[in-house]
Amino acid sequence: MHRAKCVVAGLAALVSTAILSSTAAAAQCGNDASGFQAWVAEFKQEAAGNGISPAVIDQALSNVAYSRATIRADRGQKSFKLSFDQFMQKRGGQAIISRGRKMRAQNARLFDSIEQRFGVPAGPLIAIWGMETGFGSFMGKEHTLSAVSTLAYDCRRSDYFTNQLYAALQLVERGDLSPAARGAAHGEIGQTQFLPVNVLRYGVDGDGNGHIDMVRSKADALASTANFLRGHGWQPGGGYQPGEVNYAAIQGWNAASVYQQAIAIIGAEIDGY
């Protein structure tokens, strides 16, 4: 799909998602597995009433199950309570820097083209890629649609993840998300771990094959990540350390201060900044 078509399709999807999110909250949320299947049945009816194809609904939701692993992860995000040094050690910061320099050299043409298009240098992108999935080596093991459905049903952030679930249905409909896809515990997708709404909003067809494949295409994943940062205010040529103009865009990637610092420092080491 050409870029212009992607933008138009993305905007249309966002408009419809915004409309749907206002009406999809009627299904009764819950705090344990007991009401999940009843919620799924009700949500299917609501989704059909909101214009989602019954075939897509059946394809996407026929095999979803309550994910206890997702709930455990949602309740226990302890790594962000570590000190910066502890966080870097836990995430293998030095290993990411070492391998990241090699990845930059091996993919120089790709990173140059991304920087020309979006204004984002290789370092922060490689830092995110390495920290999120070990450069695509492990993207998670949870069934994506079950994870998102579980969090849409769970009362803690039901509205937010109901919106993510509608976005996931739209990705299934356009062929950019497999109903069998597996990923991280909160439904993050692909090599840099985008939530479904962000795939709709910032996803880029980086390899020109007409689809946005965040799992199998590093070009799509990295270009989409650069587009995300640009969408959060990244200014070409600006610095990205704390206090510099582009640090705010890095803050948009993750709310944890240790994660933000790690992106900036690892990225600088890779870029020779």
C-alpha positions as YAML, in Angstrom:
chain: A
units: angstrom
residues:
- id: 1
  name: MET
  ca: [0.00, 0.00, 0.00]
- id: 2
  name: HIS
  ca: [1.33, 3.40, -0.90]
- id: 3
  name: ARG
  ca: [2.03, 5.82, 1.94]
- id: 4
  name: ALA
  ca: [-0.88, 8.13, 1.09]
- id: 5
  name: LYS
  ca: [-3.29, 5.22, 1.15]
- id: 6
  name: CYS
  ca: [-1.86, 4.12, 4.51]
- id: 7
  name: VAL
  ca: [-2.45, 7.57, 5.97]
- id: 8
  name: VAL
  ca: [-6.04, 7.71, 4.70]
- id: 9
  name: ALA
  ca: [-6.78, 4.19, 5.93]
- id: 10
  name: GLY
  ca: [-5.17, 4.96, 9.28]
- id: 11
  name: LEU
  ca: [-7.20, 8.11, 9.78]
- id: 12
  name: ALA
  ca: [-10.40, 6.30, 8.87]
- id: 13
  name: ALA
  ca: [-9.56, 3.55, 11.33]
- id: 14
  name: LEU
  ca: [-8.87, 6.06, 14.08]
- id: 15
  name: VAL
  ca: [-12.14, 7.85, 13.51]
- id: 16
  name: SER
  ca: [-14.08, 4.61, 13.65]
- id: 17
  name: THR
  ca: [-12.15, 3.44, 16.71]
- id: 18
  name: ALA
  ca: [-12.96, 6.67, 18.53]
- id: 19
  name: ILE
  ca: [-16.65, 6.24, 17.74]
- id: 20
  name: LEU
  ca: [-16.67, 2.60, 18.71]
- id: 21
  name: SER
  ca: [-14.90, 3.15, 22.02]
- id: 22
  name: SER
  ca: [-17.73, 5.36, 23.20]
- id: 23
  name: THR
  ca: [-20.28, 2.60, 22.72]
- id: 24
  name: ALA
  ca: [-18.34, -0.56, 23.47]
- id: 25
  name: ALA
  ca: [-18.07, -0.16, 27.24]
- id: 26
  name: ALA
  ca: [-21.53, -1.61, 27.92]
- id: 27
  name: ALA
  ca: [-20.29, -5.20, 28.26]
- id: 28
  name: GLN
  ca: [-19.96, -5.97, 31.97]
- id: 29
  name: CYS
  ca: [-16.33, -5.99, 33.14]
- id: 30
  name: GLY
  ca: [-15.06, -8.39, 35.78]
- id: 31
  name: ASN
  ca: [-12.13, -9.08, 38.08]
- id: 32
  name: ASP
  ca: [-11.75, -12.82, 37.61]
- id: 33
  name: ALA
  ca: [-12.29, -15.46, 34.95]
- id: 34
  name: SER
  ca: [-15.84, -16.32, 35.91]
- id: 35
  name: GLY
  ca: [-17.60, -13.79, 33.70]
- id: 36
  name: PHE
  ca: [-15.19, -13.73, 30.79]
- id: 37
  name: GLN
  ca: [-17.01, -15.94, 28.28]
- id: 38
  name: ALA
  ca: [-20.29, -14.14, 28.90]
- id: 39
  name: TRP
  ca: [-18.45, -10.85, 28.32]
- id: 40
  name: VAL
  ca: [-17.00, -12.17, 25.04]
- id: 41
  name: ALA
  ca: [-20.47, -13.18, 23.82]
- id: 42
  name: GLU
  ca: [-21.86, -9.75, 24.66]
- id: 43
  name: PHE
  ca: [-18.88, -7.97, 23.12]
- id: 44
  name: LYS
  ca: [-19.33, -9.90, 19.87]
- id: 45
  name: GLN
  ca: [-22.89, -8.62, 19.62]
- id: 46
  name: GLU
  ca: [-21.79, -5.06, 20.35]
- id: 47
  name: ALA
  ca: [-18.96, -5.25, 17.82]
- id: 48
  name: ALA
  ca: [-21.35, -6.45, 15.13]
- id: 49
  name: GLY
  ca: [-23.71, -3.62, 16.03]
- id: 50
  name: ASN
  ca: [-20.82, -1.20, 15.65]
- id: 51
  name: GLY
  ca: [-20.13, -2.29, 12.10]
- id: 52
  name: ILE
  ca: [-17.43, -4.92, 12.51]
- id: 53
  name: SER
  ca: [-17.89, -7.77, 10.04]
- id: 54
  name: PRO
  ca: [-19.36, -10.91, 11.69]
- id: 55
  name: ALA
  ca: [-16.79, -12.95, 9.75]
- id: 56
  name: VAL
  ca: [-13.94, -10.91, 11.27]
- id: 57
  name: ILE
  ca: [-15.45, -11.14, 14.75]
- id: 58
  name: ASP
  ca: [-15.75, -14.92, 14.46]
- id: 59
  name: GLN
  ca: [-12.27, -15.26, 12.99]
- id: 60
  name: ALA
  ca: [-10.66, -13.09, 15.67]
- id: 61
  name: LEU
  ca: [-12.57, -14.02, 18.81]
- id: 62
  name: SER
  ca: [-13.71, -17.62, 18.42]
- id: 63
  name: ASN
  ca: [-10.69, -18.97, 20.31]
- id: 64
  name: VAL
  ca: [-9.97, -16.28, 22.88]
- id: 65
  name: ALA
  ca: [-9.55, -17.35, 26.49]
- id: 66
  name: TYR
  ca: [-9.04, -15.56, 29.78]
- id: 67
  name: SER
  ca: [-5.30, -15.02, 30.19]
- id: 68
  name: ARG
  ca: [-4.12, -15.38, 33.77]
- id: 69
  name: ALA
  ca: [-0.56, -14.72, 32.61]
- id: 70
  name: THR
  ca: [-1.70, -11.33, 31.30]
- id: 71
  name: ILE
  ca: [-3.37, -10.47, 34.60]
- id: 72
  name: ARG
  ca: [-0.25, -11.49, 36.55]
- id: 73
  name: ALA
  ca: [1.90, -9.30, 34.31]
- id: 74
  name: ASP
  ca: [-0.52, -6.39, 34.62]
- id: 75
  name: ARG
  ca: [-0.43, -6.54, 38.39]
- id: 76
  name: GLY
  ca: [3.32, -7.06, 38.83]
- id: 77
  name: GLN
  ca: [5.45, -4.76, 36.68]
- id: 78
  name: LYS
  ca: [8.36, -4.66, 39.12]
- id: 79
  name: SER
  ca: [11.30, -3.95, 36.82]
- id: 80
  name: PHE
  ca: [10.33, -0.29, 36.55]
- id: 81
  name: LYS
  ca: [10.85, 0.11, 40.30]
- id: 82
  name: LEU
  ca: [14.57, -0.67, 39.95]
- id: 83
  name: SER
  ca: [17.34, 1.90, 40.02]
- id: 84
  name: PHE
  ca: [18.77, 2.87, 36.64]
- id: 85
  name: ASP
  ca: [21.89, 0.74, 37.13]
- id: 86
  name: GLN
  ca: [19.78, -2.23, 38.23]
- id: 87
  name: PHE
  ca: [17.48, -1.76, 35.25]
- id: 88
  name: MET
  ca: [20.38, -1.62, 32.79]
- id: 89
  name: GLN
  ca: [21.85, -4.78, 34.27]
- id: 90
  name: LYS
  ca: [18.51, -6.60, 34.20]
- id: 91
  name: ARG
  ca: [17.86, -5.59, 30.59]
- id: 92
  name: GLY
  ca: [21.43, -6.33, 29.44]
- id: 93
  name: GLY
  ca: [22.24, -2.76, 28.48]
- id: 94
  name: GLN
  ca: [25.90, -3.36, 27.59]
- id: 95
  name: ALA
  ca: [25.02, -6.39, 25.46]
- id: 96
  name: ILE
  ca: [22.41, -4.32, 23.59]
- id: 97
  name: ILE
  ca: [25.01, -1.61, 22.95]
- id: 98
  name: SER
  ca: [27.57, -4.12, 21.67]
- id: 99
  name: ARG
  ca: [25.18, -6.01, 19.43]
- id: 100
  name: GLY
  ca: [23.36, -2.82, 18.48]
- id: 101
  name: ARG
  ca: [26.50, -1.35, 16.93]
- id: 102
  name: LYS
  ca: [26.78, -4.46, 14.77]
- id: 103
  name: MET
  ca: [23.10, -4.29, 13.83]
- id: 104
  name: ARG
  ca: [23.54, -0.68, 12.80]
- id: 105
  name: ALA
  ca: [26.47, -1.57, 10.52]
- id: 106
  name: GLN
  ca: [24.68, -4.58, 9.04]
- id: 107
  name: ASN
  ca: [21.52, -2.57, 8.31]
- id: 108
  name: ALA
  ca: [23.11, 0.77, 7.44]
- id: 109
  name: ARG
  ca: [21.01, 1.33, 4.31]
- id: 110
  name: LEU
  ca: [17.76, 0.69, 6.18]
- id: 111
  name: PHE
  ca: [18.64, 3.01, 9.06]
- id: 112
  name: ASP
  ca: [19.85, 5.72, 6.68]
- id: 113
  name: SER
  ca: [16.57, 5.58, 4.75]
- id: 114
  name: ILE
  ca: [14.54, 5.74, 7.97]
- id: 115
  name: GLU
  ca: [16.51, 8.76, 9.20]
- id: 116
  name: GLN
  ca: [16.04, 10.52, 5.87]
- id: 117
  name: ARG
  ca: [12.30, 9.87, 6.00]
- id: 118
  name: PHE
  ca: [11.52, 10.49, 9.66]
- id: 119
  name: GLY
  ca: [14.53, 12.36, 11.06]
- id: 120
  name: VAL
  ca: [15.23, 9.73, 13.72]
- id: 121
  name: PRO
  ca: [18.78, 8.31, 13.91]
- id: 122
  name: ALA
  ca: [19.57, 4.64, 14.37]
- id: 123
  name: GLY
  ca: [20.60, 4.70, 18.04]
- id: 124
  name: PRO
  ca: [17.25, 5.20, 19.79]
- id: 125
  name: LEU
  ca: [15.51, 2.82, 17.37]
- id: 126
  name: ILE
  ca: [18.09, 0.11, 17.99]
- id: 127
  name: ALA
  ca: [17.88, 0.70, 21.75]
- id: 128
  name: ILE
  ca: [14.11, 0.19, 21.65]
- id: 129
  name: TRP
  ca: [14.43, -2.83, 19.33]
- id: 130
  name: GLY
  ca: [17.02, -4.45, 21.59]
- id: 131
  name: MET
  ca: [15.25, -3.78, 24.87]
- id: 132
  name: GLU
  ca: [11.79, -4.73, 23.67]
- id: 133
  name: THR
  ca: [12.50, -8.04, 21.94]
- id: 134
  name: GLY
  ca: [16.25, -8.67, 21.75]
- id: 135
  name: PHE
  ca: [16.21, -7.50, 18.11]
- id: 136
  name: GLY
  ca: [13.19, -9.60, 17.26]
- id: 137
  name: SER
  ca: [14.45, -12.79, 18.89]
- id: 138
  name: PHE
  ca: [11.62, -12.99, 21.45]
- id: 139
  name: MET
  ca: [8.35, -11.16, 20.86]
- id: 140
  name: GLY
  ca: [6.30, -12.87, 23.57]
- id: 141
  name: LYS
  ca: [4.34, -16.08, 23.93]
- id: 142
  name: GLU
  ca: [0.86, -14.94, 24.88]
- id: 143
  name: HIS
  ca: [-2.05, -15.22, 22.45]
- id: 144
  name: THR
  ca: [-2.47, -11.58, 21.42]
- id: 145
  name: LEU
  ca: [-6.23, -11.46, 21.02]
- id: 146
  name: SER
  ca: [-6.75, -13.32, 24.30]
- id: 147
  name: ALA
  ca: [-4.45, -10.87, 26.09]
- id: 148
  name: VAL
  ca: [-6.23, -7.80, 24.72]
- id: 149
  name: SER
  ca: [-9.67, -9.33, 25.31]
- id: 150
  name: THR
  ca: [-8.74, -10.20, 28.90]
- id: 151
  name: LEU
  ca: [-7.68, -6.63, 29.63]
- id: 152
  name: ALA
  ca: [-10.76, -5.23, 27.88]
- id: 153
  name: TYR
  ca: [-12.87, -7.41, 30.17]
- id: 154
  name: ASP
  ca: [-10.81, -6.68, 33.31]
- id: 155
  name: CYS
  ca: [-12.27, -3.74, 35.22]
- id: 156
  name: ARG
  ca: [-8.96, -2.00, 35.94]
- id: 157
  name: ARG
  ca: [-8.52, -0.47, 32.47]
- id: 158
  name: SER
  ca: [-11.51, -1.78, 30.56]
- id: 159
  name: ASP
  ca: [-12.19, 1.31, 28.43]
- id: 160
  name: TYR
  ca: [-8.58, 1.65, 27.35]
- id: 161
  name: PHE
  ca: [-8.22, -1.97, 26.29]
- id: 162
  name: THR
  ca: [-11.67, -2.13, 24.72]
- id: 163
  name: ASN
  ca: [-10.32, 0.52, 22.36]
- id: 164
  name: GLN
  ca: [-7.25, -1.67, 21.80]
- id: 165
  name: LEU
  ca: [-9.48, -4.65, 21.04]
- id: 166
  name: TYR
  ca: [-11.42, -2.76, 18.39]
- id: 167
  name: ALA
  ca: [-8.10, -1.72, 16.86]
- id: 168
  name: ALA
  ca: [-6.97, -5.35, 16.86]
- id: 169
  name: LEU
  ca: [-10.16, -6.35, 15.03]
- id: 170
  name: GLN
  ca: [-9.42, -3.72, 12.40]
- id: 171
  name: LEU
  ca: [-5.90, -5.11, 11.98]
- id: 172
  name: VAL
  ca: [-7.32, -8.62, 11.53]
- id: 173
  name: GLU
  ca: [-9.79, -7.27, 8.97]
- id: 174
  name: ARG
  ca: [-7.10, -5.69, 6.83]
- id: 175
  name: GLY
  ca: [-4.77, -8.68, 7.07]
- id: 176
  name: ASP
  ca: [-2.11, -7.11, 9.29]
- id: 177
  name: LEU
  ca: [-2.71, -9.29, 12.37]
- id: 178
  name: SER
  ca: [-3.17, -13.04, 12.41]
- id: 179
  name: PRO
  ca: [-5.90, -14.34, 14.75]
- id: 180
  name: ALA
  ca: [-3.27, -16.82, 15.95]
- id: 181
  name: ALA
  ca: [-0.63, -14.13, 16.64]
- id: 182
  name: ARG
  ca: [1.39, -14.34, 19.83]
- id: 183
  name: GLY
  ca: [3.14, -11.51, 21.56]
- id: 184
  name: ALA
  ca: [3.64, -9.79, 24.90]
- id: 185
  name: ALA
  ca: [1.35, -10.04, 27.89]
- id: 186
  name: HIS
  ca: [-0.55, -6.81, 27.27]
- id: 187
  name: GLY
  ca: [-1.14, -7.51, 23.59]
- id: 188
  name: GLU
  ca: [1.91, -5.68, 22.27]
- id: 189
  name: ILE
  ca: [2.72, -6.68, 18.71]
- id: 190
  name: GLY
  ca: [5.96, -7.33, 16.88]
- id: 191
  name: GLN
  ca: [9.64, -6.51, 17.03]
- id: 192
  name: THR
  ca: [9.23, -3.22, 18.85]
- id: 193
  name: GLN
  ca: [6.02, -4.11, 20.70]
- id: 194
  name: PHE
  ca: [3.24, -1.81, 19.49]
- id: 195
  name: LEU
  ca: [-0.21, -1.92, 21.00]
- id: 196
  name: PRO
  ca: [-2.91, -2.30, 18.31]
- id: 197
  name: VAL
  ca: [-4.05, 1.34, 18.39]
- id: 198
  name: ASN
  ca: [-0.48, 2.47, 17.78]
- id: 199
  name: VAL
  ca: [-0.17, 0.13, 14.81]
- id: 200
  name: LEU
  ca: [-3.21, 1.89, 13.31]
- id: 201
  name: ARG
  ca: [-1.91, 5.33, 14.20]
- id: 202
  name: TYR
  ca: [1.80, 5.04, 13.43]
- id: 203
  name: GLY
  ca: [2.28, 1.80, 11.50]
- id: 204
  name: VAL
  ca: [4.36, 2.16, 8.33]
- id: 205
  name: ASP
  ca: [4.87, -0.20, 5.40]
- id: 206
  name: GLY
  ca: [8.65, 0.05, 5.53]
- id: 207
  name: ASP
  ca: [9.43, -2.68, 3.02]
- id: 208
  name: GLY
  ca: [6.82, -1.68, 0.42]
- id: 209
  name: ASN
  ca: [4.90, -4.97, 0.26]
- id: 210
  name: GLY
  ca: [1.48, -3.45, 0.92]
- id: 211
  name: HIS
  ca: [1.12, -4.59, 4.54]
- id: 212
  name: ILE
  ca: [2.32, -3.48, 7.94]
- id: 213
  name: ASP
  ca: [3.89, -6.61, 9.39]
- id: 214
  name: MET
  ca: [5.32, -5.73, 12.79]
- id: 215
  name: VAL
  ca: [6.35, -9.33, 13.43]
- id: 216
  name: ARG
  ca: [8.20, -10.52, 10.34]
- id: 217
  name: SER
  ca: [9.42, -7.24, 8.84]
- id: 218
  name: LYS
  ca: [12.14, -5.35, 10.71]
- id: 219
  name: ALA
  ca: [11.75, -2.56, 8.13]
- id: 220
  name: ASP
  ca: [8.07, -2.15, 9.05]
- id: 221
  name: ALA
  ca: [8.75, -2.34, 12.79]
- id: 222
  name: LEU
  ca: [11.64, 0.13, 12.79]
- id: 223
  name: ALA
  ca: [10.03, 2.61, 10.40]
- id: 224
  name: SER
  ca: [6.85, 2.48, 12.50]
- id: 225
  name: THR
  ca: [8.90, 3.15, 15.64]
- id: 226
  name: ALA
  ca: [10.53, 6.16, 14.00]
- id: 227
  name: ASN
  ca: [7.09, 7.39, 12.92]
- id: 228
  name: PHE
  ca: [5.87, 6.99, 16.51]
- id: 229
  name: LEU
  ca: [8.73, 9.15, 17.80]
- id: 230
  name: ARG
  ca: [8.11, 11.74, 15.08]
- id: 231
  name: GLY
  ca: [4.43, 11.73, 16.05]
- id: 232
  name: HIS
  ca: [5.50, 12.53, 19.61]
- id: 233
  name: GLY
  ca: [7.44, 15.60, 18.58]
- id: 234
  name: TRP
  ca: [10.81, 14.32, 17.39]
- id: 235
  name: GLN
  ca: [12.76, 17.10, 15.64]
- id: 236
  name: PRO
  ca: [15.39, 16.08, 13.06]
- id: 237
  name: GLY
  ca: [18.91, 16.91, 14.14]
- id: 238
  name: GLY
  ca: [17.97, 17.58, 17.75]
- id: 239
  name: GLY
  ca: [19.55, 15.91, 20.76]
- id: 240
  name: TYR
  ca: [17.76, 13.20, 22.69]
- id: 241
  name: GLN
  ca: [19.41, 13.14, 26.09]
- id: 242
  name: PRO
  ca: [17.53, 14.33, 29.22]
- id: 243
  name: GLY
  ca: [16.87, 18.05, 28.88]
- id: 244
  name: GLU
  ca: [17.33, 18.03, 25.10]
- id: 245
  name: VAL
  ca: [14.60, 18.66, 22.57]
- id: 246
  name: ASN
  ca: [13.86, 15.06, 21.60]
- id: 247
  name: TYR
  ca: [13.85, 13.51, 25.05]
- id: 248
  name: ALA
  ca: [10.13, 14.25, 25.32]
- id: 249
  name: ALA
  ca: [9.50, 11.99, 22.30]
- id: 250
  name: ILE
  ca: [11.38, 9.19, 24.06]
- id: 251
  name: GLN
  ca: [9.21, 9.81, 27.12]
- id: 252
  name: GLY
  ca: [6.22, 9.18, 24.89]
- id: 253
  name: TRP
  ca: [7.45, 5.66, 24.23]
- id: 254
  name: ASN
  ca: [7.37, 4.51, 27.86]
- id: 255
  name: ALA
  ca: [6.23, 6.18, 31.06]
- id: 256
  name: ALA
  ca: [8.99, 4.67, 33.23]
- id: 257
  name: SER
  ca: [11.89, 7.07, 33.79]
- id: 258
  name: VAL
  ca: [14.47, 4.26, 33.92]
- id: 259
  name: TYR
  ca: [13.29, 3.01, 30.53]
- id: 260
  name: GLN
  ca: [13.48, 6.51, 29.05]
- id: 261
  name: GLN
  ca: [17.02, 6.98, 30.36]
- id: 262
  name: ALA
  ca: [18.07, 3.59, 29.02]
- id: 263
  name: ILE
  ca: [16.83, 4.42, 25.49]
- id: 264
  name: ALA
  ca: [18.75, 7.70, 25.56]
- id: 265
  name: ILE
  ca: [22.01, 6.28, 26.92]
- id: 266
  name: ILE
  ca: [22.05, 3.09, 24.85]
- id: 267
  name: GLY
  ca: [21.09, 5.07, 21.76]
- id: 268
  name: ALA
  ca: [23.91, 7.56, 22.34]
- id: 269
  name: GLU
  ca: [26.47, 4.79, 22.73]
- id: 270
  name: ILE
  ca: [25.32, 3.22, 19.45]
- id: 271
  name: ASP
  ca: [25.23, 6.54, 17.58]
- id: 272
  name: GLY
  ca: [28.53, 7.74, 19.03]
- id: 273
  name: TYR
  ca: [26.58, 10.74, 20.25]
...
